Amino acid sequence: MSQSEPLLPCFWKDNRLTAVWAVAALAPVVAAVAERSFALLVPLVLVLGLAGLWQVAFARLRNRVMGWDGIVTAMIFVLLVPVTAPLWQLGLSLSFGLVMGDLVFGGRGRGFLSPATVGLAFLLFSFPEGGAAEPGMATTLAAVGSGAVLLAASVLSWRVVAGFFIAMAALAVPWAMPDEWPALPGATLILGLVFLIGDPVAAACTNAGRWAYGLLAGALVLLFGHEGGGILSSMVFAALLASIFAPLIDQVVIWANIRRRARRRCDV
């Protein structure tokens, strides 16, 4: 049996995938705007406008049809940015994430990183903030609903989610959760898992690789948390590092599968 299967059914290719990703991101965005009002509305308009401009610029440069995935990246980005970050930092960080994490590779699906993760990592590394405020209950519930939608649509891999929580639970026994983290998974952790770690472009794409990738991401989150990182920075940098290793994880799984098949032929 093959070690990999298409995570994305044919129905979800191209604009259909962007559409379901946008629908999933819309619920927590609406909930976050309801909770934070004007404090989120202005940054949301800014990043949506910038994302559209970058998409138009690269579409014209390459003489291609404009994609809409940058709009979804902007929605995910604004959900997780610290509330105290100035607008110019948001614009610079989102631009860096979109261009260097996505558009320079040719657009969505041609790179190996989540542009939202790259933008958030740039923001947190270049402009260190204090403790980021945890979104409220409405955003948390909306994030859970978004994850359920993406799981049902086979856009988010259940293996990645299961591996993530298994690693967190296993390491939390000998190594307690950081004191400043909430007792129950909050919106930041769920949004980071669903939209950053679970991004199908950034995650591993073999079945065994998805388990390993989820386990690695969960372990890294707890490791960064115990090194003094807040829950936001821990999720972002864990997602970035795990996605860098995702191609190697898949390659190891493929090599192992090839060797196993070769041994079977020799035994016949």
C-alpha positions in Angstrom: 0.0 0.0 0.0 1.2 3.5 -0.8 2.5 5.5 2.1 0.8 8.7 0.9 -2.6 9.6 -0.3 -3.9 12.9 -1.6 -4.7 15.1 1.3 -6.7 17.4 -0.9 -9.5 15.9 -3.0 -9.7 17.0 -6.6 -12.7 19.2 -5.7 -10.5 21.4 -3.5 -7.9 22.4 -6.0 -7.1 25.9 -7.0 -9.8 28.5 -6.2 -12.0 26.0 -4.5 -9.3 25.3 -1.9 -8.9 29.0 -1.3 -12.6 29.3 -0.9 -12.9 26.7 1.8 -9.8 28.1 3.5 -11.4 31.5 3.5 -14.7 30.3 4.8 -12.9 28.5 7.7 -10.9 31.7 8.5 -13.9 34.0 8.3 -15.7 32.7 11.4 -12.8 33.5 13.8 -12.2 36.8 12.1 -15.8 37.8 12.6 -15.7 36.7 16.2 -12.4 38.5 16.8 -13.8 41.8 15.3 -16.9 41.4 17.6 -14.6 41.0 20.6 -12.0 43.7 19.8 -14.1 46.1 17.5 -12.1 49.0 16.1 -8.8 47.7 17.5 -8.9 44.9 14.9 -10.9 46.4 12.1 -8.2 48.9 11.0 -5.4 46.3 10.9 -7.7 44.0 9.1 -8.5 46.5 6.3 -4.8 47.4 6.1 -3.5 43.8 5.7 -6.3 42.9 3.3 -5.5 45.8 1.1 -1.8 45.0 1.1 -2.4 41.4 0.3 -4.5 42.4 -2.7 -1.8 44.8 -3.9 0.9 42.2 -3.7 -1.2 39.6 -5.5 -2.0 42.1 -8.3 1.6 43.1 -8.6 3.0 39.6 -9.0 0.1 38.5 -11.3 1.0 41.4 -13.6 4.7 40.7 -13.3 4.2 37.1 -14.4 1.3 37.7 -16.7 -0.9 35.3 -14.8 -4.4 35.3 -13.5 -4.5 36.9 -10.0 -4.8 34.5 -7.1 -6.8 35.1 -4.0 -4.9 33.1 -1.5 -3.1 36.2 -0.2 -6.4 37.5 1.2 -6.7 34.3 3.3 -3.1 34.7 4.5 -4.0 38.3 5.6 -7.0 37.0 7.6 -5.0 34.4 9.4 -2.1 36.8 10.0 -4.3 39.5 11.6 -6.0 36.9 13.9 -2.7 36.1 15.6 -0.7 39.4 15.6 -0.2 41.1 19.0 -2.7 43.8 19.7 0.0 46.3 20.5 1.9 46.0 17.2 1.9 49.3 15.2 0.3 49.3 11.8 3.6 49.9 9.9 5.1 46.7 11.6 2.0 44.7 10.5 2.3 46.0 6.9 6.0 45.3 6.7 5.7 41.8 8.3 2.8 40.7 6.1 4.5 41.9 3.0 7.7 40.0 3.9 5.6 36.8 4.6 3.6 37.0 1.4 6.6 37.8 -0.8 9.3 35.7 0.7 7.1 32.8 1.9 4.8 32.5 -1.1 5.0 34.8 -4.1 8.7 34.5 -5.0 8.1 30.7 -5.3 5.3 31.3 -7.9 2.3 31.4 -5.6 0.3 29.1 -3.4 1.3 25.4 -3.6 4.7 26.1 -5.2 6.6 26.9 -2.0 7.0 24.9 1.2 6.2 27.4 3.9 3.1 29.1 5.2 3.3 32.8 4.3 1.3 33.6 7.4 3.9 31.8 9.6 6.8 33.5 7.8 5.1 37.0 8.3 4.4 36.3 12.0 7.9 35.0 12.6 9.4 38.1 11.0 7.2 40.3 13.2 8.0 38.5 16.5 11.7 38.2 15.7 12.2 41.7 14.4 9.9 43.6 16.8 9.7 41.6 20.1 6.5 42.3 21.9 5.3 41.7 25.5 2.8 39.0 26.3 0.2 38.8 23.5 -3.4 39.0 24.7 -5.3 35.7 24.4 -8.5 36.1 22.3 -11.8 35.6 24.0 -14.2 32.6 24.2 -16.1 33.6 21.0 -12.8 33.4 18.9 -11.9 30.1 20.6 -15.2 28.5 19.7 -15.0 29.9 16.2 -11.5 28.5 15.8 -12.7 25.0 16.9 -15.5 25.3 14.3 -13.0 26.2 11.6 -10.8 23.2 12.5 -13.8 20.9 12.3 -14.8 22.4 8.8 -11.3 21.8 7.5 -11.1 18.3 8.9 -14.4 17.4 7.3 -13.2 18.8 4.0 -10.0 16.8 4.3 -8.0 20.0 4.0 -6.6 19.7 7.5 -5.0 16.3 8.2 -6.3 14.5 11.3 -2.9 12.7 11.6 -1.2 16.1 12.1 -3.7 17.1 14.7 -3.5 13.8 16.5 0.3 13.8 16.4 0.4 17.3 17.8 -1.8 16.6 20.8 -0.2 13.2 21.5 3.2 14.9 21.7 1.9 17.7 23.9 0.1 15.2 26.3 3.1 12.9 26.4 5.6 15.6 27.2 3.3 17.4 29.7 3.5 14.4 32.0 7.2 14.7 32.9 7.4 18.3 31.8 4.5 20.5 33.0 2.9 23.1 30.8 4.3 26.6 31.3 2.7 28.4 34.2 1.6 31.5 32.1 -0.2 29.3 29.5 -4.0 28.8 29.9 -5.1 25.5 31.5 -7.2 24.6 28.5 -6.3 25.1 24.8 -7.2 28.7 23.8 -7.8 30.5 20.6 -4.1 31.1 19.9 -3.1 27.4 20.2 -6.1 26.2 18.1 -5.6 28.9 15.4 -1.9 28.1 15.2 -2.6 24.4 14.9 -5.3 24.7 12.3 -3.9 27.5 10.1 -0.2 27.5 10.6 0.9 24.0 11.6 -2.0 22.4 9.7 -1.4 24.3 6.5 -1.4 21.6 3.8 1.3 23.4 1.8 3.7 23.6 4.8 2.9 20.2 6.4 4.2 16.8 5.4 2.2 15.0 2.7 2.8 11.3 3.4 0.7 9.6 5.9 3.6 8.5 8.1 5.2 11.9 7.6 2.1 13.6 8.9 2.3 11.7 12.1 6.0 12.6 12.5 5.3 16.2 11.5 2.5 16.6 14.1 4.6 15.0 16.8 7.6 17.3 16.0 5.4 20.4 16.0 3.8 19.5 19.4 7.2 18.8 21.0 8.6 22.1 19.6 5.7 24.1 21.0 6.2 22.8 24.5 10.0 23.1 24.2 9.8 26.8 23.1 7.2 27.5 25.9 9.6 26.2 28.5 12.4 28.3 27.1 10.4 31.4 28.0 8.4 31.9 24.8 4.8 33.0 25.0 2.2 30.7 23.5 2.0 32.8 20.3 5.8 32.8 19.7 6.0 29.1 20.6 3.3 28.2 18.1 4.7 30.4 15.3 8.3 29.3 15.6 7.3 25.6 16.1 5.3 25.9 12.9 8.1 27.5 11.0 10.7 24.9 12.1 8.5 21.9 11.6 7.6 23.1 8.1 11.3 23.4 7.2 11.8 19.8 8.2 8.6 18.5 6.5 10.2 17.9 3.1 13.0 15.9 4.8 10.4 13.9 6.8 8.5 13.0 3.6 11.7 12.1 1.8 12.7 9.7 4.6 9.3 8.1 4.5 9.5 7.7 0.7 13.1 6.2 1.0 11.8 3.7 3.6 8.9 2.7 1.4 11.2 2.2 -1.6 13.6 0.0 0.4 10.7 -2.1 1.8 9.3 -2.7 -1.7 12.8 -3.6 -2.9 13.2 -6.2 -0.2 9.8 -7.7 -1.1 10.9 -8.1 -4.7 14.1 -9.8 -3.5 12.1 -12.2 -1.3 9.9 -13.3 -4.2 
